[in-house]
């Protein structure tokens, strides 16, 4: 018997308003201020990648350039370190422009997801940004930082058969990965993508703290 799949979400004003309300009403888990390196990522909602579904709500995912010294070739959300004097929102929008050429402002920000503290010592704030269907045409990946840009539909991310959990040793949470873009994308990127998709598709909050990173990302 075929598994039930969540219906596709249209990238329209109804979704924008509904998701903004859900983010505002979410009991967001904000990690306390600490001495870790602060970073921000942008989860940008744009149109679908397939030509037959240009209005399907999707999120931008990048593949890091192969010549980078850290995490080269890995899949990630647009983002990076928060500079002195910046807020997480400002950093996410700046990195979005620097990496994929989208210049959006505070009016496009819908809210924030749970913070995620990584094993490698980063305190990440995830910012949800409304790009809109036309933003897909404005994507201009920066070759110094980005090897490729993908658009992954929220409905695909939310499907139960997309996510995979690997149990680690006792006392550790399972490692989360998502079967997307013809590969496996791991937490923390997978964790915040899943939280956004579950919130948008199902109206449910899936906490990012329940998912561990793979060991290759610990350093």
C-alpha positions as CSV (number, residue, x, y, z in Angstrom):
1,X,0.0,0.0,0.0
2,X,1.3,3.5,-0.9
3,X,2.1,5.8,1.9
4,X,0.1,9.0,2.2
5,X,2.0,12.0,1.0
6,X,1.4,15.5,2.3
7,X,-0.2,17.7,-0.4
8,X,2.0,20.3,-2.1
9,X,1.9,23.7,-0.7
10,X,1.4,26.7,-2.9
11,X,3.7,29.7,-2.5
12,X,0.9,32.3,-1.9
13,X,-0.2,35.0,0.4
14,X,-2.2,32.5,2.5
15,X,0.9,30.4,3.2
16,X,2.9,33.5,4.0
17,X,0.3,34.7,6.6
18,X,-0.3,31.3,8.0
19,X,3.4,30.5,8.5
20,X,4.0,33.9,10.1
21,X,1.2,33.2,12.6
22,X,2.6,29.8,13.4
23,X,6.1,31.1,13.9
24,X,4.8,33.9,16.1
25,X,2.8,31.4,18.2
26,X,5.6,28.8,18.4
27,X,7.3,28.4,21.8
28,X,10.7,29.0,20.2
29,X,13.7,27.5,22.1
30,X,16.3,30.1,22.2
31,X,19.6,29.0,23.6
32,X,21.1,31.2,26.4
33,X,23.9,33.6,25.6
34,X,27.2,31.8,25.7
35,X,30.8,32.0,24.6
36,X,30.2,29.9,21.4
37,X,30.7,31.4,18.0
38,X,27.3,32.9,16.9
39,X,26.0,32.1,13.4
40,X,22.8,32.6,11.5
41,X,21.2,30.7,8.5
42,X,18.4,31.8,6.2
43,X,15.6,29.4,5.2
44,X,14.2,31.2,2.2
45,X,10.8,30.3,0.7
46,X,10.7,30.4,-3.1
47,X,9.0,28.7,-6.0
48,X,9.6,25.1,-7.0
49,X,12.5,23.8,-9.0
50,X,10.5,21.7,-11.4
51,X,9.1,23.5,-14.5
52,X,5.7,22.0,-13.8
53,X,5.5,23.3,-10.2
54,X,6.9,26.9,-10.2
55,X,4.5,27.9,-7.4
56,X,5.3,25.0,-5.1
57,X,6.6,26.3,-1.8
58,X,10.3,25.3,-1.6
59,X,13.4,26.3,0.4
60,X,16.8,27.2,-0.9
61,X,19.6,24.7,-0.2
62,X,23.2,25.3,-1.4
63,X,26.2,23.1,-1.9
64,X,29.3,24.7,-0.6
65,X,32.2,25.4,-3.0
66,X,34.7,22.6,-3.3
67,X,37.7,24.8,-2.7
68,X,36.6,26.0,0.8
69,X,38.8,25.1,3.7
70,X,35.9,24.0,6.0
71,X,33.0,21.7,5.1
72,X,33.8,21.9,1.3
73,X,31.2,20.3,-0.9
74,X,28.7,19.9,1.9
75,X,25.0,20.9,1.6
76,X,24.0,23.9,3.7
77,X,21.6,26.8,4.1
78,X,22.8,30.3,3.2
79,X,24.4,31.7,6.3
80,X,27.5,32.2,8.3
81,X,29.0,34.0,11.3
82,X,27.3,36.9,12.9
83,X,29.6,39.9,12.7
84,X,30.1,42.2,15.7
85,X,27.2,44.6,16.1
86,X,24.9,42.5,13.9
87,X,21.7,40.7,14.8
88,X,20.9,37.2,13.7
89,X,18.4,38.5,11.1
90,X,20.9,41.0,9.7
91,X,23.6,38.3,9.4
92,X,21.2,35.9,7.7
93,X,20.1,38.5,5.2
94,X,23.7,39.6,4.5
95,X,24.9,36.1,3.9
96,X,21.9,35.4,1.7
97,X,22.9,38.3,-0.6
98,X,26.5,37.4,-0.5
99,X,26.0,33.7,-1.3
100,X,23.1,33.6,-3.7
101,X,22.5,37.2,-4.8
102,X,19.1,37.7,-3.1
103,X,18.7,41.1,-1.6
104,X,15.8,41.0,0.9
105,X,15.0,43.1,3.9
106,X,13.4,42.9,7.3
107,X,9.9,43.0,5.8
108,X,10.5,39.6,4.2
109,X,11.4,38.0,7.6
110,X,8.6,35.7,8.9
111,X,10.2,34.7,12.1
112,X,12.8,32.4,13.7
113,X,13.0,28.7,14.4
114,X,14.8,26.9,17.3
115,X,18.4,27.7,17.9
116,X,20.8,24.8,17.3
117,X,24.2,24.4,19.1
118,X,26.6,22.3,17.0
119,X,29.3,19.9,18.2
120,X,31.9,22.1,16.4
121,X,31.1,25.1,18.7
122,X,28.6,27.2,16.8
123,X,25.3,28.6,18.2
124,X,23.1,28.8,15.1
125,X,19.9,30.9,14.8
126,X,17.6,29.9,11.9
127,X,15.7,32.8,10.2
128,X,12.7,32.1,8.0
129,X,12.5,34.5,5.0
130,X,9.9,35.0,2.4
131,X,11.5,35.2,-1.0
132,X,8.4,34.7,-3.2
133,X,8.1,33.1,-6.6
134,X,10.1,35.8,-8.5
135,X,13.1,35.3,-6.2
136,X,13.9,32.0,-8.0
137,X,14.7,34.1,-11.1
138,X,17.1,36.3,-9.1
139,X,19.3,33.6,-7.8
140,X,22.9,34.3,-8.6
141,X,25.2,31.9,-6.7
142,X,28.6,33.3,-5.8
143,X,31.2,30.9,-7.1
144,X,33.6,31.8,-4.3
145,X,31.2,30.3,-1.8
146,X,28.6,28.2,-3.6
147,X,28.9,25.3,-6.1
148,X,25.2,24.8,-6.7
149,X,21.8,26.0,-5.6
150,X,18.8,23.8,-5.2
151,X,15.1,24.4,-4.3
152,X,13.6,21.6,-2.2
153,X,9.8,21.5,-1.7
154,X,8.5,21.7,1.8
155,X,6.1,18.9,1.1
156,X,9.0,16.6,0.2
157,X,10.9,17.5,3.3
158,X,7.8,16.8,5.5
159,X,7.2,13.3,4.1
160,X,8.0,10.6,6.6
161,X,9.8,8.5,4.1
162,X,12.3,11.4,3.4
163,X,13.8,11.4,6.9
164,X,16.2,8.8,8.2
165,X,17.4,8.2,11.7
166,X,20.6,6.5,12.7
167,X,20.9,5.4,16.3
168,X,24.2,6.3,18.0
169,X,25.6,5.1,21.3
170,X,23.5,5.3,24.5
171,X,23.0,8.8,25.8
172,X,23.1,10.5,22.3
173,X,20.2,11.5,20.2
174,X,19.8,9.8,16.8
175,X,21.5,11.3,13.7
176,X,18.9,12.9,11.3
177,X,19.3,13.0,7.6
178,X,16.9,13.9,4.8
179,X,16.9,12.1,1.4
180,X,16.8,15.1,-0.9
181,X,18.7,16.4,-3.9
182,X,19.8,12.8,-4.7
183,X,21.8,12.5,-1.5
184,X,21.5,12.6,2.3
185,X,21.6,16.0,4.0
186,X,22.4,15.8,7.7
187,X,21.6,17.8,10.8
188,X,21.9,20.6,11.7
189,X,20.8,21.7,8.2
190,X,18.3,18.8,8.0
191,X,17.0,19.5,11.5
192,X,15.9,23.1,10.8
193,X,14.6,22.3,7.4
194,X,12.4,19.6,8.9
195,X,11.2,21.9,11.6
196,X,10.1,24.5,9.0
197,X,8.5,21.9,6.8
198,X,6.5,20.3,9.6
199,X,5.4,23.7,10.8
200,X,4.2,24.7,7.3
201,X,2.7,21.4,6.2
202,X,1.4,19.9,9.4
203,X,1.2,22.8,11.8
204,X,3.4,20.7,14.2
205,X,6.6,21.7,16.0
206,X,9.3,19.2,15.6
207,X,12.1,20.1,17.9
208,X,15.6,20.3,16.5
209,X,17.2,19.3,19.8
210,X,16.1,15.7,19.3
211,X,18.5,15.2,16.4
212,X,22.3,14.7,16.5
213,X,24.9,15.5,13.9
214,X,27.0,12.9,12.2
215,X,30.5,12.5,13.6
216,X,32.1,13.9,10.5
217,X,30.5,17.3,11.4
218,X,31.8,17.3,15.0
219,X,35.0,19.2,14.1
